[in-house]
Amino acid sequence: MSKYLLIFGLLLVCLGQTLQAQDRQYIPDTVLINGDTLLMLGDSLFVEEPVKEIFWKTGGNYNLNIQQVTLSNWAAGGASTFAMNSGLTLYANYKKDNKVWDTQLTVSLGFNRQDDRDFKTRKTNDNFTFVSNYGRELSEFFYLSTQLDARTQLLAGYKFSRPAGSDVEIRTKISDLLSPGYVQSSTGLNYRKTYKDKSKLSVILSPFTGRFTIVLDDSLSRAGAFGVVPGENVRAEAGVSLAASVTDIQLMKNVTWKSDINLFSNYEVFGNMVVNFKSVIRMQVNKFISTRIETVLIYDEEVFIKQDDGTSRQAVQLQNLINFGISLDF
């Protein structure tokens, strides 16, 4: 009998040790080496990687719109046409501590071809815009900023006309790459705010602005086009500027609006404004299809627009595009 009691007692002791082992908690040791956190649990070693901060945000958009009309023996009349318009936008934004740096490149190009014209293929859209803004934070919404704004076109532009009594059209070159080109550098106070829906507002007032008008084409330079002294390639101005932009404003579901305006006034003729305004309303159908309404307005008193009657005068330049086609965000 005592033999069985001894065996039973040994079993109870073993069971108690097992239960105690199951309730035992292991608290890992923590070791820091060169900023990395190491967790040690028994003979095992775990490395806890720190969360990496992301300072750069990059992306862009590409859109392509095509329209074609083909007519053959069409009793109602008309002409076969083909139109294409494309645009590319790239951006790279940096933010770390009290420093911000936003850069954006926009390129757009469009053509129209009509078979019944002397010059069948003509340019309808041609813009190149590069804007880079660097700022240091002064308070929650105010920054001391320096901005570089460069604008030009990629291909030659022509004025088409038909002389009186002639059946043949002629074209006259009125612009080209860096003819004109505009470079504007400004330093001033920048108010910028990002809202909860990720829309953005930015306003920059700069009393220290330099603006350079470039005309590299010799024939246009000799004619004193775009306000340069005849024979000169660059016209420099000093003045004050105001630049404002809104980005990703949600007008309604799947409809966004972005716009920017740049105003410049030369100190020598203070109050006379050079205006550059652009507005883009984007209606997203799905991930790949969208409709875009783009409006560009430019006014520069130094630019004289040749009219159909042969005279030249100051005028508001207006471009309006309505595109439906492929739109890819990346």
C-alpha positions in Angstrom: 0.0 0.0 0.0 2.8 2.4 0.9 4.4 1.7 -2.5 1.3 2.9 -4.3 1.1 6.0 -2.2 4.7 6.8 -3.0 4.1 6.5 -6.8 0.9 8.7 -6.5 2.8 11.4 -4.6 5.5 11.5 -7.2 2.9 11.9 -10.0 1.4 14.9 -8.1 4.8 16.5 -7.7 5.5 16.1 -11.5 2.1 17.5 -12.4 2.6 20.5 -10.2 5.9 21.3 -11.8 4.4 21.1 -15.2 1.5 23.4 -14.3 4.0 25.9 -12.8 6.1 25.8 -16.0 3.0 26.6 -18.1 2.2 29.6 -15.9 5.8 31.0 -16.1 6.1 34.2 -18.1 9.2 35.1 -20.0 9.9 38.8 -20.1 12.3 39.6 -23.0 15.4 41.7 -22.5 15.7 44.8 -24.6 19.1 45.9 -26.0 19.8 49.0 -28.1 22.7 48.9 -30.6 23.3 51.9 -32.9 19.7 53.0 -32.6 18.2 49.6 -33.5 16.1 47.7 -30.9 17.0 44.1 -30.3 14.6 41.8 -28.3 16.1 38.7 -26.6 13.8 35.9 -25.6 15.7 32.9 -24.3 18.1 31.9 -27.0 16.2 33.8 -29.7 17.0 37.3 -30.9 14.5 39.5 -32.6 15.3 42.7 -34.5 12.7 45.4 -34.4 13.2 47.7 -37.4 12.5 51.4 -36.9 9.7 53.0 -39.1 11.4 54.8 -42.0 10.2 58.4 -42.6 9.2 59.3 -46.1 10.4 62.7 -47.1 9.8 62.6 -50.9 6.4 62.2 -52.6 6.5 61.7 -56.4 4.0 61.0 -59.1 2.3 62.3 -62.2 -0.4 62.0 -64.8 -0.5 61.3 -68.5 -3.5 62.0 -70.7 -4.2 61.3 -74.4 -7.2 62.4 -76.5 -7.8 61.5 -80.1 -10.6 62.5 -82.5 -11.0 61.3 -86.1 -13.6 62.1 -88.8 -13.3 60.3 -92.1 -15.5 61.3 -95.0 -15.8 59.8 -98.5 -18.4 61.0 -101.1 -20.3 62.6 -98.3 -23.3 64.5 -99.7 -23.6 66.9 -96.8 -20.0 68.2 -97.4 -17.2 68.5 -94.9 -13.6 67.4 -94.6 -11.8 64.5 -93.1 -10.0 65.5 -89.9 -7.7 64.0 -87.2 -7.0 65.7 -83.9 -4.7 64.6 -81.1 -4.0 66.3 -77.7 -1.7 64.9 -75.0 -0.3 66.1 -71.7 2.2 65.0 -69.1 2.5 66.2 -65.5 5.3 65.2 -63.2 5.8 66.3 -59.6 8.3 65.7 -56.8 7.5 67.2 -53.3 9.9 67.1 -50.3 9.1 67.9 -46.7 11.4 67.4 -43.7 11.4 69.3 -40.4 10.8 72.9 -41.3 11.8 72.7 -45.0 9.6 72.1 -48.0 10.5 71.8 -51.7 7.8 71.4 -54.3 8.6 70.9 -58.0 6.2 70.4 -61.0 6.7 69.9 -64.7 3.8 70.2 -67.2 4.1 69.5 -70.9 1.2 69.5 -73.4 1.1 69.2 -77.1 -1.7 69.0 -79.6 -2.2 68.8 -83.4 -5.0 69.0 -85.9 -4.9 67.7 -89.5 -7.5 68.7 -92.1 -7.2 67.4 -95.7 -8.7 70.4 -97.5 -6.1 72.9 -96.3 -2.8 74.0 -97.9 -1.0 73.4 -94.6 -2.8 70.2 -93.5 -1.2 69.7 -90.1 -1.3 72.6 -87.6 -0.4 72.9 -84.0 -3.3 73.5 -81.6 -1.6 73.2 -78.1 2.0 73.6 -77.1 3.0 74.5 -73.5 6.0 73.8 -71.3 5.9 74.9 -67.7 8.4 74.2 -64.9 7.8 75.5 -61.3 10.0 74.9 -58.3 9.4 76.3 -54.9 11.7 76.0 -51.8 10.6 77.3 -48.4 11.5 77.3 -44.7 8.8 77.4 -42.1 8.3 80.5 -40.1 5.0 79.5 -38.4 2.3 76.9 -38.9 1.1 78.2 -42.3 3.8 80.8 -43.3 7.0 80.1 -45.1 9.9 82.2 -46.4 10.0 80.9 -50.0 12.0 81.2 -53.2 10.3 80.2 -56.4 11.5 79.6 -60.0 8.9 79.7 -62.8 10.0 78.9 -66.4 7.6 78.8 -69.4 8.0 78.3 -73.1 6.9 76.1 -76.0 8.4 73.2 -77.9 7.7 73.7 -81.6 7.5 76.7 -84.0 4.2 78.5 -84.1 2.7 80.1 -87.3 0.1 82.6 -88.3 -1.9 81.4 -91.3 -3.4 83.8 -93.8 -4.6 84.1 -97.4 -3.6 87.3 -99.2 -6.3 89.2 -101.0 -6.9 87.9 -104.5 -4.9 84.7 -103.8 -6.1 81.1 -103.6 -3.0 80.0 -101.8 -2.5 80.2 -98.0 0.7 81.5 -96.5 2.2 81.1 -93.1 4.3 83.5 -91.0 6.5 82.3 -88.2 5.5 84.1 -85.0 7.1 82.0 -82.2 9.4 79.1 -81.5 11.3 77.2 -78.8 12.5 79.8 -76.3 11.0 82.5 -78.5 9.5 83.5 -76.3 10.7 81.9 -73.1 9.9 83.4 -69.7 12.0 82.8 -66.5 10.8 84.4 -63.3 12.6 84.2 -60.0 10.9 85.5 -56.8 11.5 85.5 -53.0 8.8 86.3 -50.6 6.2 85.2 -48.0 4.3 82.0 -48.8 1.0 81.1 -47.1 0.3 77.4 -47.6 -2.3 75.1 -46.1 -3.3 71.4 -46.6 -6.9 70.6 -45.8 -8.4 67.3 -44.4 -9.5 66.2 -47.9 -5.9 66.7 -49.1 -6.7 69.8 -51.2 -4.1 72.5 -51.0 -3.9 76.3 -51.1 -0.7 78.3 -51.7 -0.3 82.1 -52.0 3.1 83.7 -52.5 3.7 87.5 -52.3 7.1 88.5 -53.5 8.4 92.1 -53.6 11.7 90.9 -55.0 11.0 89.4 -58.4 13.2 89.2 -61.5 11.5 88.4 -64.8 13.4 87.6 -68.0 11.9 87.4 -71.5 14.0 85.3 -73.9 13.8 85.5 -77.7 16.5 83.3 -79.3 15.1 83.2 -82.8 17.0 85.8 -84.8 14.2 86.9 -87.1 11.8 87.5 -84.2 14.6 89.2 -82.2 15.3 91.6 -85.0 11.6 92.5 -85.2 11.6 93.3 -81.4 9.0 90.6 -80.7 7.6 90.0 -77.2 9.0 93.3 -75.9 12.8 92.8 -76.4 14.9 95.5 -77.8 15.3 94.8 -81.6 18.4 92.7 -82.1 18.6 91.7 -78.4 17.8 88.2 -77.1 16.9 88.9 -73.4 14.8 91.5 -71.7 15.2 91.8 -67.9 12.6 93.3 -65.6 12.4 93.8 -61.8 9.1 94.1 -60.0 6.6 92.5 -57.6 4.7 89.3 -58.1 1.7 87.4 -56.7 1.3 83.7 -57.3 -1.6 81.7 -56.1 -2.7 78.0 -56.6 -5.3 75.6 -55.5 -4.9 71.8 -56.0 -7.3 68.9 -55.9 -10.3 70.9 -54.8 -13.3 68.5 -54.7 -16.2 70.2 -56.6 -18.4 67.1 -56.4 -17.9 63.3 -56.5 -15.2 62.4 -59.0 -14.9 66.0 -60.1 -11.7 68.0 -59.0 -10.4 71.4 -59.8 -6.9 72.8 -59.8 -5.8 76.3 -60.8 -2.9 78.7 -60.7 -2.5 82.4 -61.4 0.7 84.4 -61.6 0.7 88.2 -61.6 3.7 90.4 -62.3 4.2 94.1 -62.3 7.3 95.9 -63.4 8.5 98.6 -61.0 9.0 101.0 -63.9 5.4 100.8 -65.0 3.9 99.7 -61.7 0.3 98.7 -61.9 0.5 97.2 -65.4 0.1 93.5 -64.9 1.4 90.5 -66.8 -1.2 87.8 -66.2 -0.8 84.0 -66.5 -3.9 82.0 -65.5 -4.6 78.3 -65.9 -7.6 76.2 -64.8 -8.2 72.4 -65.1 -11.4 70.7 -64.2 -11.1 66.9 -64.2 -14.1 64.6 -64.3 -13.0 61.1 -63.6 -15.2 58.4 -65.3 -13.1 55.4 -64.0 -9.5 54.6 -63.3 -8.4 55.1 -67.0 -11.0 57.4 -68.6 -11.6 61.1 -67.8 -12.9 64.4 -69.2 -10.7 67.5 -68.8 -11.7 71.1 -69.3 -8.6 73.3 -69.6 -8.6 77.0 -69.8 -5.5 79.2 -70.2 -5.5 83.0 -70.2 -2.5 85.2 -70.8 -2.1 89.0 -71.0 1.2 90.8 -71.6 1.1 94.4 -72.8 4.5 93.9 -74.4 3.1 91.2 -76.7 1.3 92.4 -79.8 -1.0 89.9 -81.6 -1.2 90.1 -85.4 -4.8 90.5 -86.5 -6.5 89.2 -89.7 -6.4 92.7 -91.2 -2.6 92.8 -90.9 -2.4 95.1 -87.9 -1.0 94.2 -84.5 -2.3 95.1 -81.1 -2.4 94.2 -77.5 -5.0 91.5 -76.7 -6.0 88.8 -74.2 -4.8 85.4 -75.3 -7.3 82.7 -74.5 -7.1 78.9 -75.0 -9.9 76.5 -74.1 -9.7 72.7 -74.5 -12.3 70.1 -73.7 -10.8 66.6 -73.9 -12.2 63.1 -73.3 -9.9 60.2 -73.4 -7.2 58.2 -71.5 -5.9 59.5 -68.2 -3.3 57.6 -66.2 -2.2 58.5 -62.7 1.2 57.1 -61.4 
